[in-house]
């Protein structure tokens, strides 16, 4: 019997934990992220955890610990179509 993927809720719990942290610590960013990705937790989590070129290869979640304003500015640029 394989135990691979024996706990699918573990990944969901991790996603929820990161999103809950974002909601608690950076509510304005959380709101902007949810609006842009139509309240899809999976898509929001993916965006938060994948490295981004504008963040010098850091993920937005990593960048939050350094400078949260940069993450918000990136979200605003995405919303307004400013990819310069």
Buried (B, 14 or more C-beta within 10 A) or exposed (E): EEEEEEEEEEEEEEBBEBBEBBBEEBEEBBEBBBEBBEEEBEBBBEBBBEEBEBBEEBBBBBBBEEEBEBBBEBBEEBEEEEEE
